[in-house]
Amino acid sequence: MTTNQDSVARHGDSPMPGMGFVFGCVEFDSAHDAVEAALRHRSRASQRARDAANAAIDNSGIVLDGFRKAALAPLARLTDAVSLEMVKHQNHRLAGAVLELWRESQPKLAQAAIRRLESDGLSALGPKREQFDALRPVAEARAEAESLVEEHADAEFSADHALLMISYLSGRFPFDHPAISGFLAEWLDRLEGLPTEAPEWADVPAFAARASELAAEKGRSRSDALEAAISGEMERIVEDFGDELDFLEASPLPDSGGVAAQLDLAPEGKRILEELRAALAAFAEVRLPAPTMSEERHRAEQRITRADDAARLAAEWQALAAKAGQAAAEADAPDEQPPKAEPSVELQRLEAEKANLIAARDALAVEKAKLEEDNRRLQGHVEERQHAYDKLFTEKETQSDDNSQLRSELRESRQLVETWRLASLQRAEEEGIEPLSIENVADAIEAARKMFPHTLIIELNSASRPDQAYRHPQEVYDALRWLGTEYHYLRTTPLGKNPEYDLRLKEACNGWTYRGKQSDTAKGMFTKEYETTVNGKTYLLDAHIGEGTRGNPQNMIRIAFAWDPNLEKVVVGYVGPHQKTQAS
């Protein structure tokens, strides 16, 4: 395979693609998996890579409800937010930091890619990069990635991930189209065909200057047109749908001027406002109650869906306006430089500064000696202070939570459930997943399996009864959603020794109960009822949630599950009537 420098297209002084664009060269699932693996690796990453990633996340403008810093959010929420920021908002500094984390998390793939580059006479580049250095044909890059996979068939990495790693380490971006349109490319071809002595070359500087003037004029005209369109769209939205914006708590919308003034953000802003206007119009049709109960049932479902669509677009506009404001503030920041001193004056200043530094060093040496003496005296108090600390820590651990703290945690949990629900609906819309009608228990299980793949593993044992004629199948889905959202969050972010699972479940699913441990006798007698196997690993289903008591299967249901701390997922292994016990 030809992979040498001759196949790389360099653009001279022209800007190269930013790091975030490389995620668009692979499938969505592959890009998402790479980002998730990178963020999961933070706790084990090198100090340099971890600090760079956390700083890039915190400075990205990502806002996640309930978290002062976005870098502290749960993995699933943070993965979606970081992916959106890198690709949609073109945050290439963040992309570079994520790619370096991912490189550290994939040592086998990284080593294989480095050896391939070395065999091609290339060296792997270092971290802290925001853009690529060169281009190469995407077909060539894809062929090399597939060849690397074939060469390391036992390494368990995909061609997409090989393409990401080779592109990142080599600094070469896979391109699939020319950078100049066909119309302009024809003129460049004609110029290249002119002989050196052609008289037209004397006019090229003036031609280039005029072309630059035209580009600037057209850019201003385009900016004015976009600004007028955005301003007009904003006025129509506020005038026509003020009540709907108030209902969605999205009023007032940020002013359109900041977005319209940013030529790189204006097209996206125009698109968001157009879609927001259409979403608000659709929501306005169903916002008010229907005249009859049957019509209201149908309208209620539409009202929720359409309200979510409008609220999501309003949030996108707010985020874009905030980004435009930040860009404007950075552009307006003064770029002052102190006047350059004359050599003699500068030398005198440096000599004075040197003398001050020497004096400061001597003072620090005296202070250091004093501190060392103080430290020696304090050593004798270490055990006493440690004992006092341990006593205070034990008292704090055994102290019961007060009611206000419990109410705060419950409120956060409700907000988290709603956030997960909106994120799940948005992901389903973005991935083209058709919404499932929950007609029976099997529908509820299938819907949960599709909506929460990153937090739930649903592998039912042979004793399960997904065909049970339970009369409230929607509640089964709600309970599985609780396991995949709030319960998962509590397991990955513990809120003290007693997180009140049963109380939190009742808040989400009225009438349902939580039990953290099954009968040891029943588990021993009826093993297949209380175990399930996933990829060769057997899980003991020691916890269950459910509604109803023994009797008519239409009025009761049980969901038994286990927690996998390594995968950080809930393993659901049983859905059906009350499991067998010694009494039954």
N, C-alpha and C positions, 0 to 999 in steps of 0.2 A: 504494500500500500504506500502511496506517495503522501508523505506528511511533512515534508521539509518546508523551509521558509519560503521557497518559490511559490507555494500555493497560498500564501497569506497575502491578503490585500490590505495595504497600509494606506491611510488617508492623509499622511503628512501632518499638517497642523489642524486638520478638521477634527471636531470632537468625536471620540469613540463612544460606542454604546455603553450605558451605565450597567453596573452589575445586576440590577434587578431584572433587566430584560432577558437574562439567560433562563429564568424560570418559565418564560413563555415559549421556550424551545422544546419543552418536554410536556408530557401529559399532566393534567391537573393533579391527579392522585399521586404521581411521582414527585411533583414539586411539593405538595402538601406533606407527604411522608418525610421528605428531606428536611423541611422546616421543623416538623415535629421532632425528628431525631436530633436536630441541632439544639433546639430549646431544651429537650430532655437532658442533654449532655452537659448543660451549664454547670451543674453542681460538681461534675468530675473534670471539667475543662481546665486548661492552664489559667493562671491568674490573669494573664494578659488578654486571652481570648474572652474570658468571662466578663472582665471589666469593660472591654470594648463593646461586647454585645449588650450588657445591661445599660451602659451609657447611651448607646444608639437607640435602644428601645425607649428609655425614659425621655430622650430628647426628640423623639419622633413625632410627638403630638398625639400619640395613641391615648385615648381616654376610655377606661373600663370602669363602669359603675361599681362602687364598693372597694376600690383599690386606689390608694394615694399614688402609688407608682405602678405603671402597667407591668413592669418586669416581675411583680409579685403575684400576678393573676394565675389561676390554674392553667395547666398546660393546654387543654383543648381550646379555651377561650383565647389564650395568648397566641396560639398557632394561627387561628383564623384572622385575628387582628393584624399580626405581623405580615402574613401573606398578602392581605389587602393593602397594607401600607407600602410594601415593597413593589408590588406589581401595578396596582391601580394608581397610587400616588407617586410612584417612581422614586422612592426613597432608596437611593443607591448606596448611601453610607450604611444604612441598616442591612441591606442585602449583602454587602461585603463582610460585615461582622457575622451575619448568620452563616454565610458560606464558610468562613474560617472555623466557626464552631462545628459545622457539619463535617469539615475535613478532619478535624480532630476525632470526631465520633466514628469515623469510618477508616480505621488504620489500614485494613487490608486493601480496600479500594484505592486509598491514597497512594500506598506503596506501589501497587500495580500501575497506576497512572504515571507516577514519577519514573518508574523503570521504562515505560513506553516512551515518555518524553525524552529521556536520556538516550534511548536507542535511536531516536530521530534527531539527535544533536541539539536538543532544547533543554533548558533548565526550568525547574519549577520556580514560580515567583513567590514572593513573600506576602504576608497579610497586609492589612490596612490599605486596601485598594477600593476605589469607588467606581472605576470604569475599566474597560478592557483596553489593551494596547494595540490590538490588530484584529483583522477579520479573516475568516476562512469560509469556504463553501459549506453549507450545512450538510449537503449530501456526503462530502468527504468526512466531516466531523462525525456524522451518524455511522458511517461505515467503520471508522476507527473504533468507536465505542462498541459496536457489535463484535468487532474482532477481539477487543479486550475481554468481553464477556465469554466468548468461545474459548479464549486462551486460559481463562480462570473459571471454568464451569462449576467448580466446587466452592467458589467464594460467595455465592448467593447474593450477587448484586445485579441490577437490571441494566439494560442498555441506556435507559434514560439517566440513571444515576451515574453511569460511566461517562456519559456525555457532559453532565454537569461538572464532574470532578476534573475531567481533562480540560474543559473550557476554562474553569476557574484557575487551575494550576498553571496553565500555559499562557493565560491572559489573552486568548484568541476567541473572539465571539463568532458563533456560527450564523452566517447571514444567508438569506434566501432570495434576495432581490437587489438590484442595483440601487445605489444611493441617489441617483439623479434620474428624473423622469425622461421618458423617451424623446419628447420634444427638445429639451435642452441637451440631451445626449447627442442628438443629431448635429447640433451646432458645434459641440466639442469635437465630434468626429471630423467635421469639415475643417475645423481649425488644425487638428492634428495632421490632416492631409495636405495642408498648405506647405509648399516648399519654404526653406529657410529664407530665401531671397525674395519672397512674395511681398509686394508693397503693402498688403493689408495689415501686416504685423505692426506697422507704424500707427494704425488706428486702434489697436487692441487696448492700450491703456485707457483711452477715452471711452471705448465701448464698455470696458469693465466698470469704469467709474459711473457711467450712465446706468448700467445694469444694477449697480448697488443703490443708486438713487431711486430707481423704479421699485426695487425690492422694499426700500424703506417706505416709499409712498404707498405702495399696495398694502404693506403691513399696517400702516396707520389707518388706511381706509377699512381694512378688515377689522381692526380693533374697534374703530368707531361703530361699524355695523353690528359687531357682536355686543358692544356696550349698549347700543340702542335696543337690540333685541332682548338682552337680559333685563334691562331696566323696564321695558314694556311688559315682559312676561311677569316680572315681580309685581308690578302695579296691578295687573289683571288678577293675579292670584290673591293678593291682599284684599282687593275690592270685591271679588266674587266669592271668596271662600274664607272670610274672616271668622265666621262662626265655627266652621270645621277646624280651622287652625287652633281656635281657643279650646275646642273640645279635646283635641289631641295634645294640648299643652305644648304646642309648638310655636305659639305666638308670643312676641313678635319674631318674624324671621330676620336673620342678619341682613343688613343692607347689601344690595347687589353691587355697589360701586367698587368695593375691594376686589371682588372676583372679576368683574368686567375689565378692570385696569390691568390684570395679569393675562397677557396674551396666551400663555401656556395653559392657564386654568380656565379661560373664558369658554372654550368649546364644551368642556366637561360641565361647567356651570349652566350653560344654555340647555344641555341635554337633561340635567337633573331637574331644572325648573319646568321644562316641558313635560317630563314624566310626572313630576309632582302635581302639576295642574290637572293632568288626566286622572291621576289617582284620587285627588280631592274631588273631582267631578263625580267619579264613580262612588266615592264614599258618601257624598252629599245625597245621592239617590236613595241610600238606605239608612242614613243617620237617624231619622225620626222613626218612632214606632209605627208598625203597620196597623191598618184598621181592624184586622181580625187576628185571632190567635194562630191559625194555621199559616197565614201569610207571615206573621211575626217570627215563627220558628225558622222559616226559610230565610227571612231577612236577617235574623240574628247571626246566622252563620256567615252570610255575605258581609255583614257589618264588621265582624271581627277581622276577616281576611282583608277587606279593603282598608280598614283602619290601620292594620299592620303595614300594608304597602305604603300608605301615605306617610305614616310616622317614620318608616325607614328612609324614605326619600328626603323628608324634612331633616332627619339627622345627617344624611349625606351632605345636604346643602350647608348645614351648620359647620360640619367638619371642613368642607372646602372653603367656606368663608374664613374660618379660623386660620387655615393654612395661608390664604391670601393675605390676611392681616399680618401674619408672622413674616412673610416674604417682603411686604411693604415696609415693615419696621426695620428689617435687616438692610433693605436698600437705602433707607433714610438715615441709617446710623452714620455719624461723622467718621471720616477716614483721615484723621489728622495725623500728621507726622511732625515731630519736632524739627526745628531748623538745624541743619548740619553745622556743627561748630567748626571753627577754624582749627587746623592741626595743633597749634600751640595751646589754644584754649582747651581743646579736647585732651591733650596730654596732661595739662595741669589738673583737669577734672579727674582723670584716671588715677593720677598719683594721690590726690586727696582721697579718692574712694578706696585706694589700696591701703592707705594709712588707717582709715576708719575700719576696714575689714580686719586689719592686724589687731587693732585695739579691741574690736568686738571678739576676735578669736581668743585673746588673752583673758577677757572678762568671762567668756564661756568656759575656759579652762578652770578658772577659779570657782565658777558656779558648779561645774561638773564635780570637782573635788568635794564641795559642800554637799551636793546631792548624794554622792557615794557614801559619805559619812552618815547622812540622814537615813539612807537605805539600809546601812548596816544596823542602825539602831532600831529600825522598824522590823527587821527580820524576826526579832523576838516576839513580836505581836501577831505574827502571821497565823499561828494555830488558833489563838483566841478569836481573831476576827473571822477565820474560816468557820469555826464552831458557831459563832453568832450568826453568820450568813446561812449556814445549813439549817439552823433552828428556824430562822425567819422564812426560809424557802419552804420548809416542811409545813409551817403554820399556814403559809399562803396556799400550798397545794391542797391542804385539808379544809380550807375555808370554803363554805358554800357560796355559790353565785347568788348575787342579789337579784331582785325581781326586775329592776331596770335593765340590767345586763341581759337577762333572759329575753325580755321584750325586744331589745335591740337586735339580738341574734335571730329571733323569729322574724323580725321585719327584714333583716338582711337575707334570710333564707327565702322569704316570699319574693323579694326582688330578684334573687338569683334564679328561682324557678321561672319567673316571667322572662328574664333575660335569656335563659336556655330555650324557652319555648319560641321566642322571637327568632333566636339564632337558628334553631332547627327549621322553622318555616322558611327563613331566608335561604339556608343551605339547600333545602328541598327545591325551592324555586330556581336557585342558581344552577343546580345540577340536573334540572329537568325531571325531578321525581314527581310523578303524578300522585296527588293526595289519595290516601286509601279511605274508603268508607268503612267505618268500624261497625260491622253488622253482627259479628260474633267474636268469640274468644280468639280464634285462629287469626282473624283480621287484626285484632289488637296486638298479638304477638308479632305478626309480620311487620306491622307499622312501626313498632318499637325497634325491631331488628334493623330496619332501614334508617330510622331517624337518629339512633344513638349508637352507631358502630364504634365510636371512639371511647365509649364508657360502658357499654353492655356487651356481654357474650351470652347469647341465648342458645343453649345446647340442652334440649329437653331429654330426660331419661325415658326409659320404656314405660314407666308407670304413669307418665303424664297423660292428661286428657285434654288436649287443645280443642277437641270437638265438644267439650262440655257445654250444655245449653244454659249457661249462666245468663241471667236476665239483664245484667248491666255490663255489656262488653266494653263500653266506653270507659268504665271505671277501671277495668283491667289495664287498658292503655295508660290511663292517668297514673296508676300505681307503678307500672313499668317506667313511665317517664320520671316519676319521683325517684326511683332507684337510679336511673341514668343521669339525674341532674343533682338534686339536693343531697341525696344520700351519698352519691359519688363525691360531691364537693366536701361533705363532712368527713368522709374517710381520708381524703387527700389533704384536707386542711382542718385538723381536729380543733374543736372549740371547747377544750376542757375535758375532764374525765367523763362527764355525763352529758352527751350532746342531745338527750331527750328525743331519740328517734321516734318513739311512739307518739309523742305530742306533735312533732313536726309532720309525721305522716297524717295524723288526724286533721291538721290544718290544710294539707293538700288534698286528701281523699276522705271525706266525711264518712264515718262509720267503719273505717279500716283500722286494723290494729297491727302492731309490730311485736314480734317475739325474737329475741336474740339467740335462743338456745332451744333445741328440740330434746325430747326425752331420750336418755341414753338407752333405755330398754327398747324403745321402738326402733331406734337406729340399729341396734344389734340384731333385732328379730327381722326387720324388713329393710335389708340393705339397699335393694334396688329403688326403694321409695325415697331414700335419703342421700343418694350419691348420683353424680353424673361425671362423664369423662369427656375431656376436651383435649384433642391432639395428644392422646396417650396419658394425660395427667388426670387423676381421679380427685374430684372435689367433694368434701363432706358438706351437704346442704344443711348447715346447723342453724340457719336463721330463716324466718318466713314472715310474710305479711298476708293478710287476708281479711275477708268480710263474711259474716254469717257463721252459723253453727251447724252441727250435723243435721241432716234431714234432706229436704228437697234440694237437689243439685242446682236448681235454678236460683236458689237464694243464698248460695255460699260458694266461695272460691278460695284457694290457697296458692301462693307463689313462694317457692322455696329457693334460696340462693346462698352463695358464698362470696367472699371477698378475696381477690388475688392481689396481694401487696406488691408483687413483682411487676405484673402487668398494669396495676392500678386500674382494674376493671371489676365490675360486678358480674359474677357468673350465675345466670339464672338456669337452674337445672330441672325444676318441676313446676308445672302449672296444671291445676286440676282440683278435684274435690279434696276434702280433708284427708291427709295422708294416713296410712294404716298405723294403728297403735295396738298395744296389748289389749286395750278395752274393746277395740273394734274387731 
